[in-house]
Amino acid sequence: MFNKLTITVFALVLSTFNIRAQNKNEVMNLSLQECIDYALANNATIKNAKLDREIADRQVKQTIADGLPQINGNIDLAYNFNIQTTPIPDFISPSVYGVLFQESVIPQRDLGDPQVFPAQFGTKYSGSATLSLEQMIFNGSYFVGLQAARTFTELSRKDHIKSEIDIVEAVTKAYYSVMVTQERQELVNKNYYRLDSLLKETSALYDNGFAEKIDVNRVKVQFNNIKVEFDNFQRTLDLTKAILKFQMGMPQDQPVNVPMKLKDVQFDLITEDEFSDFNYGNRIEYSQLQTNKDLVELDAKNTRVQYLPSIDLYGRIGATSGAQATSDLFNFNDNWFELGVVGVRMNLPIFDGFRKHNIIQQKKIQAEQIDNSFVQLKNSIDLEIKQSSINYDRSVDNMVLQKENMELAEEVYNVSKIKYQEGVGSSIEVTNADADYKEAQTNYYDALYSALIAKVELEKAYGQLNK
């Protein structure tokens, strides 16, 4: 049987699980800024951009490590089953010959017979143990490479910013899409109940002989259309929310709500001095191009410094051994002999067939290409600002006019309905007014969404989207 402690722990775990499940299914009410903050923390593209920055930081540290002392140890034990043979001329003295023969280095022969005979110098077993150190004293490529690595880190930082701007743009547009869809759904709901009421009233008039069957049919057609739209709009809203959650990097099973209203969005016409302090450096694309030019110049500088000599300090200590038996090889007192060396090494390039010269000229051409890209980018930004400014002002003007048209169409519909109810108007007038009213609603919300998108694109054009 379970004791009380076990039951208590089980109940605690179960309650915690239920709380987490409730939290997961709890609807999140998110403002636009909260959606952006969530996306900047959870979107996969942003996460990868952050990882790219970490990789760049590690590359800088990797480059720094090349200038630090390099220490290596080496142990080598070998069995020389076939010792290398060296030809020996016959002018050696008999005494030397006797020693070599006694040590089995050379075969027995007649000293009076001149010849070149083979000799094997070495032992069956050999070993060595060394510890080496190298320290760079001067290498121009190292110092330029260090600058280039840091510049590359700066480029990865700007790439991260560019990814953030793209995500902010995508999330903002998706958020506005949800806002417009929600308000359109509310309007569709009102139209549904309005036409439902009109259909009931027209049916009652028909039952009492004050309206014709065709009047009921006209309203019925309008009602059926709005009913289909009423049934499908929730799916449309779910789709826009799914797109928003995708852009945010949020799980699709997490319910969200957008409490922000369209009336809270400010639309202001752009004046000439609205962005008078604009400079091309506000655009991340311009800054990225500048960093790319810096990398090309550093690459050319790196090639130029390779004309200079490189100087390294090195040292090595260790011991070597050789023996005819393994037992003698591991006799460290008698058969191992110490070694040690320290020195300075200089490498002086003299002639490389004009290789470095051609690389430098190539980098100069690449720098000219980037200068041309700067001109092209400036022209592109100028055009983008001009287009987005005109498009924004036009969209706002259109939105204002479409809102006025919608209000007028609503007024016409209300008057037509009153006239029809009082018997001085026709059902055709009412259905036509209803169709015009719904068309005006659609035109207004299309214009409203276009104005919202134009607002986002204008802020992006001026480099203010992620400020």
Buried (B, 14 or more C-beta within 10 A) or exposed (E): EEEEEEEEEEEEEEEEEEEEEEEEEEEBEBEBEBBBBBBBEEBEBBBEBBEBBEEBBEBBEEBBEEBEEBEEEEEEEEEEEEBEEEEBEEEBEEEEBEEBEEEEBBEEEEEEEEEEBEBBEEBBBBBBBBBBBBBBEEBBBBBBBBBBBBBBBBBBBBBBBBBBBBBBBBBBBBBBBBBBBBBBBEBBEEBBEBBBEBBEBBBEBBEEEEBBEEBBBBBBEBBEBBEEBBEEBEEBBEEBBBBBBBBBBBEEEBEBEBEBEBEEBEBEEBEEEEBEEBEBEBBBBBBBBBBBBBBBBBBBBBBBBBBEEBBBBBBBBBBBBBBEEEEBBBEEEEBBEEEEEEEEEEEEEEEEEEEBEEBBEBBEEBBEEBEEBBEEBEEEBEEBBEBBBEBBBEBBEBBBEBBEBBEEBBEBBEBBBEBBBEEEBBBEBBBBBBBBBBEBBBBBBBBBBBBBBBBBBBBBBBBEBBE
